[in-house]
Amino acid sequence: MGRFLIRRLLQAAFVLVVISAITFFLFWATPANPALLICGKNCNTETVAQVNATYGFDDPLVVQYGHYMQGLVSPGGRTIGSEGNERHCAWPCFGESYQNGIPVWDSIRDAFPATLWLAAGAAVLWLLAGVLLGLIAALRRGKFADKLSVGLALFGVSFPTIVFGYLLLFLFIVKLKWIPFPDTANSALFTVGPVKWLQFYILPWITLALVFAALYTRLTRANMIDTMNEDYIRTARAKGLDERTVVFKHGLRSALTPIVTIFGLDVGGLLGGAVITEQIFSITGLGKFSIDSVLSNDLPAIMGVVLFAAIFVVLANIVVDVLYAVIDPRVRLS
């Protein structure tokens, strides 16, 4: 296991370096001039030259990439700016925003808790609902419960997230007034109290979980049907084991293996920002931060979010590989 983890961590580091290089050089492939984005509307030739010298835009791209990676891997961070106008950028240094000069990492750090709560709560909902409905459908195959579960799954897959989100917002907040309009500046924090915090997140959780729960229902149903027809399941029943043990210990445990793969990748991706849901409910998370950065051509912020999201996806792959051996004893790490 130790050798496996070391190998996978080295592979993850290599993947992240490749992603950082691709993102960095795509940054320079855009038609936007970084110096013009920084100095704004009052740019002239002298100002542009000063900005290029301050941020090192005149250096070769390889040198600039080396400075950028230094800020990400060196515990001491890096120095931004020219001589006489130097500023220290603490680790991890993703650069400074072109719009407000704030370090990108500070903005990511402030936005991440809201996205973390959103992704965690929605993940619990869709995993429990999807696996439960899929299990019921598989065990009641061809009966009313199966048809109902499949129908709900089809509804969830077919219903656009943006429409469902705005429908919930209008129904429960505007029309019925069961939930107050959230204070987007503070309600995302748990410090406001559990009731207000839950009121703020309950509708985004349901919105985000709908599509995922539908997919997990169909996947769990298909895997359980295939697993329950395996020879070892018939052997377990022939040995006299009760049906609950057969279903949960031998059947469901094997059927969960591919679900763990998808779940890890889905959660890892969501931690990079749930763009649509955050926009609908005005959640100041990474998704909204990403949209704002794109609309304002804030290239360092865009690069920072891309790399930050990639880290979670890569780590999710490693966690999934380790969980394989825990969930399914037939899997051996080599």
C-alpha positions in Angstrom: 0.0 0.0 0.0 2.8 2.4 0.8 4.5 1.9 -2.5 1.2 2.3 -4.3 0.5 5.6 -2.6 4.0 6.9 -3.3 3.6 5.9 -7.0 0.1 7.5 -7.3 1.3 10.7 -5.6 4.2 11.0 -8.0 1.8 10.5 -10.9 -0.5 13.1 -9.4 2.4 15.6 -9.1 3.3 15.0 -12.8 -0.3 15.5 -13.9 -0.6 18.8 -11.9 2.6 20.1 -13.5 1.3 19.3 -17.0 -2.0 21.0 -16.2 -0.2 24.0 -14.8 1.9 24.3 -17.9 -1.0 23.9 -20.3 -3.0 26.5 -18.3 -0.1 28.9 -18.2 0.7 28.8 -21.9 -3.0 29.0 -22.8 -3.0 32.1 -20.7 -0.6 33.7 -23.2 -2.4 32.3 -26.2 -5.4 34.6 -25.5 -5.7 37.8 -27.5 -6.0 39.9 -24.3 -2.9 41.9 -23.4 -2.2 41.4 -19.6 -0.6 44.8 -19.3 -3.7 46.5 -20.7 -6.0 44.5 -18.4 -3.9 45.7 -15.4 -3.6 49.4 -16.2 -7.2 49.8 -17.4 -8.6 52.5 -19.7 -6.0 55.1 -19.0 -3.1 53.1 -20.6 -0.4 54.7 -22.7 2.9 53.4 -24.0 4.8 54.4 -21.0 2.3 52.8 -18.6 2.2 49.6 -20.5 6.0 49.4 -20.5 6.1 50.0 -16.8 3.5 47.2 -16.2 5.4 44.8 -18.4 8.6 45.5 -16.4 6.8 45.3 -13.0 5.2 41.9 -13.7 8.0 40.5 -15.8 5.9 40.2 -18.9 9.0 41.0 -21.0 10.8 37.9 -19.8 10.7 34.7 -21.9 7.7 32.5 -21.3 9.8 29.7 -19.8 11.3 32.1 -17.3 7.8 33.5 -16.4 6.5 29.9 -15.9 9.5 29.1 -13.7 8.6 32.1 -11.5 5.0 31.0 -11.4 5.8 27.5 -10.3 8.2 28.8 -7.7 5.3 30.5 -6.0 3.3 27.3 -6.0 6.0 24.8 -4.8 8.3 27.0 -2.7 7.3 27.4 0.9 8.6 30.9 0.8 6.4 31.9 -2.0 7.8 34.4 -4.5 8.4 38.1 -5.1 6.1 40.0 -7.5 7.1 43.3 -9.1 10.3 45.1 -10.2 13.0 46.6 -8.1 11.7 49.4 -5.9 8.1 48.1 -6.2 8.5 44.6 -4.9 5.7 42.7 -3.1 6.0 39.3 -1.4 3.4 36.8 -2.4 3.1 34.1 0.2 2.7 30.4 -0.6 0.7 29.1 -2.4 1.1 32.1 -4.8 -1.3 32.0 -7.7 -0.4 35.6 -8.6 -2.4 38.8 -8.0 -5.8 39.7 -9.5 -5.7 42.1 -12.4 -8.9 43.7 -11.1 -8.2 44.5 -7.5 -4.6 43.5 -6.9 -5.6 41.0 -4.2 -3.7 37.7 -4.1 -5.7 35.0 -6.0 -5.1 32.5 -3.1 -6.8 34.9 -0.7 -9.9 35.1 -2.9 -9.9 31.3 -3.4 -9.6 30.7 0.3 -12.5 33.0 1.1 -14.7 31.5 -1.5 -13.9 27.8 -0.9 -15.9 27.2 2.4 -19.2 28.1 0.7 -18.4 25.7 -2.1 -17.3 23.0 0.3 -20.6 23.1 2.3 -22.6 23.1 -0.9 -20.7 20.1 -2.4 -20.7 18.1 0.9 -24.4 18.6 1.6 -25.5 17.8 -1.9 -23.2 14.8 -2.1 -24.7 13.3 1.0 -28.2 13.8 -0.4 -27.6 12.4 -3.9 -25.6 9.4 -2.6 -28.2 8.4 0.0 -31.2 9.0 -2.3 -29.5 7.5 -5.4 -28.3 4.3 -3.8 -31.5 3.8 -1.8 -33.8 4.3 -4.8 -31.5 2.1 -7.0 -31.4 -0.6 -4.4 -35.2 -0.6 -4.0 -35.7 -0.7 -7.8 -33.3 -3.6 -8.2 -34.9 -5.7 -5.4 -38.4 -4.9 -6.7 -37.6 -5.3 -10.3 -40.7 -5.0 -12.5 -42.9 -3.9 -9.7 -44.4 -0.5 -8.9 -41.4 0.6 -6.7 -39.1 -0.2 -9.6 -41.1 1.8 -12.1 -41.5 4.7 -9.7 -37.8 4.9 -9.1 -36.9 4.7 -12.8 -39.5 7.4 -13.5 -38.1 9.7 -10.8 -34.6 9.0 -12.2 -35.7 9.9 -15.7 -37.3 13.1 -14.4 -34.2 14.1 -12.6 -31.9 13.5 -15.6 -34.3 15.4 -18.0 -35.0 18.4 -15.8 -32.4 21.2 -16.4 -30.6 22.3 -13.2 -31.1 26.0 -13.9 -34.9 25.6 -14.4 -35.3 23.4 -11.3 -33.2 25.8 -9.2 -35.2 28.9 -10.2 -38.4 26.9 -9.7 -37.5 26.1 -6.1 -36.4 29.6 -5.4 -39.6 31.1 -6.7 -41.8 28.5 -5.0 -40.3 28.3 -1.5 -38.8 31.8 -1.2 -40.9 34.1 -3.3 -44.4 32.5 -3.4 -44.8 30.4 -0.2 -42.2 32.4 1.8 -41.3 29.3 3.8 -37.6 30.3 3.5 -36.4 33.9 3.9 -34.3 35.6 1.3 -30.8 34.6 2.3 -28.1 37.1 3.4 -25.6 36.0 0.9 -22.8 37.9 2.6 -23.1 36.0 5.9 -25.5 33.0 5.6 -23.0 30.7 4.0 -21.0 30.7 7.3 -22.0 28.2 9.9 -21.4 30.9 12.5 -24.8 32.5 11.7 -26.5 29.5 13.5 -27.6 26.1 12.3 -31.2 27.2 11.4 -30.2 30.1 9.1 -27.3 28.1 7.7 -29.6 25.2 6.8 -32.2 27.6 5.3 -29.4 29.0 3.1 -28.2 25.7 1.8 -31.2 23.4 1.7 -32.5 24.6 -1.7 -29.0 24.6 -3.4 -28.4 21.1 -2.0 -31.7 19.8 -3.5 -31.0 21.6 -6.8 -27.5 20.2 -7.1 -28.4 16.7 -5.9 -31.3 16.2 -8.3 -29.4 15.2 -11.5 -26.7 13.3 -9.6 -29.3 11.3 -7.6 -31.0 10.3 -10.8 -27.8 9.1 -12.3 -26.8 7.2 -9.2 -30.3 5.6 -9.0 -29.9 4.1 -12.5 -26.3 3.1 -11.9 -27.1 1.4 -8.6 -30.1 -0.4 -10.1 -28.1 -1.8 -13.0 -25.2 -2.9 -10.9 -27.4 -4.6 -8.3 -29.3 -6.5 -10.9 -26.1 -7.8 -12.4 -24.5 -8.6 -9.0 -27.6 -10.4 -7.7 -27.4 -12.8 -10.7 -23.8 -13.8 -9.9 -22.8 -17.3 -9.0 -21.4 -16.3 -5.6 -24.8 -14.8 -4.6 -26.5 -18.1 -5.4 -23.9 -19.8 -3.4 -24.5 -17.5 -0.4 -28.2 -18.2 -0.5 -27.6 -22.0 -0.9 -25.4 -21.9 2.3 -28.5 -20.6 4.2 -27.5 -17.0 4.7 -30.4 -14.7 5.4 -31.5 -12.4 2.6 -30.4 -9.2 4.4 -26.8 -10.5 4.6 -26.8 -11.6 1.0 -28.1 -8.3 -0.2 -26.1 -5.9 1.9 -22.8 -7.7 2.7 -22.3 -9.6 -0.6 -24.5 -7.8 -3.2 -24.5 -4.1 -2.4 -20.8 -4.1 -1.4 -19.7 -5.3 -4.8 -22.2 -3.1 -6.7 -20.8 0.0 -5.0 -17.4 -0.3 -6.6 -18.1 1.6 -9.8 -20.3 4.1 -7.8 -17.4 5.0 -5.6 -15.4 5.8 -8.7 -18.0 8.2 -10.0 -18.7 9.6 -6.6 -15.1 10.5 -5.9 -14.8 12.3 -9.3 -18.1 14.1 -9.0 -17.3 15.5 -5.5 -13.7 16.4 -6.6 -15.1 18.3 -9.6 -17.7 20.1 -7.5 -15.1 21.3 -5.1 -13.8 23.3 -8.0 -17.1 25.2 -8.1 -20.8 24.4 -8.9 -21.2 27.2 -11.3 -24.9 27.1 -12.1 -26.2 26.5 -8.6 -24.0 29.1 -7.1 -25.2 31.7 -9.7 -28.9 30.9 -9.1 -28.7 31.2 -5.3 -26.0 33.9 -5.2 -23.6 31.7 -3.3 -20.2 33.4 -3.1 -18.2 30.2 -3.8 -15.6 29.2 -6.3 -18.2 28.8 -9.1 -19.4 32.4 -8.8 -15.8 33.5 -8.4 -14.9 31.7 -11.6 -17.7 33.3 -13.6 -16.8 36.8 -12.3 -13.2 36.2 -13.2 -14.1 35.1 -16.8 -16.4 38.0 -17.3 -13.7 40.4 -16.2 -10.8 38.7 -18.0 -9.0 38.2 -14.7 -6.5 35.6 -16.1 -4.6 34.9 -12.8 -7.8 34.2 -11.0 -9.0 31.9 -13.8 -5.7 30.0 -13.7 -5.8 29.7 -10.0 -9.3 28.2 -10.0 -8.4 25.7 -12.7 -5.4 24.5 -10.8 -7.2 24.4 -7.5 -10.0 22.3 -9.1 -7.5 20.0 -10.7 -5.9 19.3 -7.4 -9.2 18.0 -6.0 -9.9 15.9 -9.1 -6.4 14.3 -8.9 -6.7 13.7 -5.1 -10.2 12.2 -5.6 -8.7 9.6 -8.1 -6.2 8.6 -5.5 -8.8 8.2 -2.7 -11.0 6.2 -5.1 -8.2 3.8 -5.9 -7.5 3.2 -2.2 -11.2 2.6 -1.4 -11.4 0.0 -4.1 -9.5 -2.5 -2.0 -11.5 -1.6 1.1 -15.0 -2.0 -0.5 -14.3 -5.0 -2.8 -11.8 -7.6 -1.5 -11.4 -8.9 -5.0 -9.5 -5.8 -5.9 -5.8 -5.9 -5.1 -3.4 -3.0 -5.4 -0.4 -3.9 -7.4 
